[in-house]
Amino acid sequence: MTSKVTRTGSMSRRRLLTTAGAGAVLAVSPFRIKLVQAQEATIKIGFPVPLTGPYGAEAQDQVRAGQLAVAQFNDAGGLNGRKAELVVRDDKLNPGEAATRTLELVEKEKVNFVVGSLSAAVQLAINNVTKERGIIFNSISQSDAINEASDFSKYTFHEALNPHMTSGAVGRYAFAKFGKKVAFLTADYAYGHEMVRGFLEVGKQFNIENLGDIRHPLGTSDFSTVLPRLQALKPDILCISNFGRDQQIALKQATDFGIKKSTQIIAPVLSHASRVAAGAQAFEGVIGGSSFYWGIEDKFASTKAFNDAFRKMYDGKVPTDYGALAYGGVRAMLEAVKGAGTVDTDKVIAALEALKYDYYKGPQYYRKCDHQSVQSVLIVKSKSRDMKNDADVFEVLSTEEPNEKNLRTCDDLGHKS
Amino acid sequence: MTERAIKQPDTTTVGWYEFATRHRASIAALVVLIFPLAMPFTALAVNILIYGLYALGFNLVFGYLGLLSFGHAALFGAGAYLCGIAVVHFGWPWYAAIAAGVTGGFLIALLIGVLAIRTRGIYFAMVTMALSQCVYYLFYQAVDWTGGENGLRGINVRSIDLFGLRLDFINPLTRYYVVATFVIAAFFVLSRILASPFGAVIEAVRENEMRARASGYDVTLTRLLTFVLSGGFCGLAGALQALHLSIVPIEIMHYETSGLVVMVALLGGMGTFFGPMVGAAVFLVLENLVSLWTVHWQLIVGAIFIACVLFFPTGIWGTLIARGRR
């Protein structure tokens, strides 16, 4: 077509288009090859997590732990020789991107299951896509909404804790010990609201006195105007419900203001990564909830085994809380596949529902009505001295054993029994 | 139509450029039809169509009218939310939901337009951005209707029923062609608008406001009308997005979505018919490919964007057209 080059502009334009077309085809070709190469027999687990964005560090840890679960499954022979594969995608902490990526995973990669997410909105987006297409999704980040009947489907599983369980456990521990006068400092979005709702709910049993709730917008860099107001309320307990950078700054400034002298600071979730980022002093003495801490390895053989395998695979690093959730989520999926002896969706769902498992933190199981993983909640206190190494950041004060009573009831969530 | 074209009605000798300009909508439609074959996955191709349509609507104001709006996310988002609410809360059928989305785009555009249209340049950008933030918080706070932080879920349209025909909307290619039908229709409507006397007035206002006014045209009304029309296109794009992803995240109204469309339009070529589509395709494909390869995809995509702005100041498509015309 381009061999007959004339001097008119139209030809050069056409040539340009041809070149561009060839370029486009070339750019696409690796995908085509990959599609052909993909073995029919591989069990594929889609894994959308926010590799870019503020939770990138946690997401990397999720991938590491997920890979470990897959490697263990494959080393043990897979499902009669069928190997598993983790197909990781970056959801960029954006629900729209997560939905698009999940469509890619389901429609193009033809994954058998999806495990992942690190935000309430993102997991709800993924869940809506997977439940429409009859793909099992196991969520590994916190949300209350995903348990509720309007979002739930038989394909929805929730390996992570939810705000109700976390704040409930922390509240039961702290309100009994440190006093009844409670003040709140809360990030003004769904996460903060759900946590405060949980604290007030459990506070009723202890007749706590709510001195006031100060809300701050996400991404606040200075709390010096609100901290004196909170101090003036003279609370026994100051409950700080925020996450990530907000939590680090709030705790650092609260330390500087000397609030800790008269008041016990509690947080619904203390994340290993945040504590490492902010340092020992800011978090000193703060009490909060956690789904997992590697230090419980002297209590549970499963934790010990998980930690050792993780250390071996990743040069002595210990897994963090969110990493452990990913391990649990992926492993539960693969064990269910083994138990069912097939990847057939309905049989795997039945196997998951029947699963009584202990993979990394003691006994767990999925509740029948909302597929919430019933599990223990750790109450941890941040250490500032006697630390054996960099990862020795928390002391486990107490463990709330797995109990359905600590979950919202199936009726409350709108499930018909 | 040029004089030359009248003398030589045989299109092959008219030259490709004139031919392509006259049949721009048809050519765009053809490209859209074979497009998914060249994409890594179909959901991305649908996203490109939707963002292309969004940028097309934005370009009507930015490229043809010459006003830089930083608030188009509100129009796009309003379309998505109204379509979603129509499905989730009222159980409307898909066509009524899309109509609701387009209406949403029109209404929010009218609201923002009435308040902002008298300002110029940077002030117009600032006012539209501020107003779109107001719309953002309105939808953010209306948790019962929009799901707030968690986003609106459950926009589950499983099949498209049309004259007794039932199309499986879960099937990726069917979904693509349903969306493509709307996008192609939008191409023809936009092409018609631009070719009409009103289209000439839009460009006249951009080129010389005083002269347009002296010629007896109502400049403010032209601007407002163009902005509202742009809202309709963006609203349609939003509605299609809601149906495609089955969710509406609150991020859709964030000012980043407003910024994205400016970038896409610049990348493709402002004031060109097909430029926004090209811009959306290049940007989304790049983002997709590079983010599979490294987590530092923003760095690489940003560098490519800078290179494009430096070496193709009229955008990728704008540069290609200029070459072709030579």
Chai-1 contact restraints between the chains, C-beta under 6 A:
chainA,res_idxA,chainB,res_idxB,connection_type,confidence,min_distance_angstrom,max_distance_angstrom,comment,restraint_id
A,G9,B,G324,contact,1.0,0.0,6.0,A-B,restraint_1
A,G9,B,R326,contact,1.0,0.0,6.0,A-B,restraint_2
A,S10,B,G15,contact,1.0,0.0,6.0,A-B,restraint_3
A,S10,B,W16,contact,1.0,0.0,6.0,A-B,restraint_4
A,R13,B,G324,contact,1.0,0.0,6.0,A-B,restraint_5
A,A24,B,A38,contact,1.0,0.0,6.0,A-B,restraint_6
A,V28,B,A38,contact,1.0,0.0,6.0,A-B,restraint_7
A,F31,B,P40,contact,1.0,0.0,6.0,A-B,restraint_8
A,L51,B,V295,contact,1.0,0.0,6.0,A-B,restraint_9
A,T52,B,V295,contact,1.0,0.0,6.0,A-B,restraint_10
A,D90,B,S291,contact,1.0,0.0,6.0,A-B,restraint_11
A,N94,B,E251,contact,1.0,0.0,6.0,A-B,restraint_12
A,P95,B,G151,contact,1.0,0.0,6.0,A-B,restraint_13
A,P95,B,P249,contact,1.0,0.0,6.0,A-B,restraint_14
A,G96,B,P249,contact,1.0,0.0,6.0,A-B,restraint_15
A,A99,B,L245,contact,1.0,0.0,6.0,A-B,restraint_16
A,A99,B,I247,contact,1.0,0.0,6.0,A-B,restraint_17
A,T100,B,A43,contact,1.0,0.0,6.0,A-B,restraint_18
A,T100,B,N47,contact,1.0,0.0,6.0,A-B,restraint_19
A,L103,B,A43,contact,1.0,0.0,6.0,A-B,restraint_20
A,E104,B,F41,contact,1.0,0.0,6.0,A-B,restraint_21
A,E104,B,A43,contact,1.0,0.0,6.0,A-B,restraint_22
A,E107,B,P172,contact,1.0,0.0,6.0,A-B,restraint_23
A,K108,B,F41,contact,1.0,0.0,6.0,A-B,restraint_24
A,A120,B,N150,contact,1.0,0.0,6.0,A-B,restraint_25
A,A121,B,N150,contact,1.0,0.0,6.0,A-B,restraint_26
A,A121,B,G151,contact,1.0,0.0,6.0,A-B,restraint_27
A,L124,B,N150,contact,1.0,0.0,6.0,A-B,restraint_28
A,L124,B,R153,contact,1.0,0.0,6.0,A-B,restraint_29
A,A125,B,I247,contact,1.0,0.0,6.0,A-B,restraint_30
A,N128,B,R153,contact,1.0,0.0,6.0,A-B,restraint_31
A,N128,B,S246,contact,1.0,0.0,6.0,A-B,restraint_32
A,N128,B,I247,contact,1.0,0.0,6.0,A-B,restraint_33
A,E132,B,N156,contact,1.0,0.0,6.0,A-B,restraint_34
A,A145,B,N150,contact,1.0,0.0,6.0,A-B,restraint_35
A,Y189,B,E149,contact,1.0,0.0,6.0,A-B,restraint_36
A,A190,B,E149,contact,1.0,0.0,6.0,A-B,restraint_37
A,A190,B,N150,contact,1.0,0.0,6.0,A-B,restraint_38
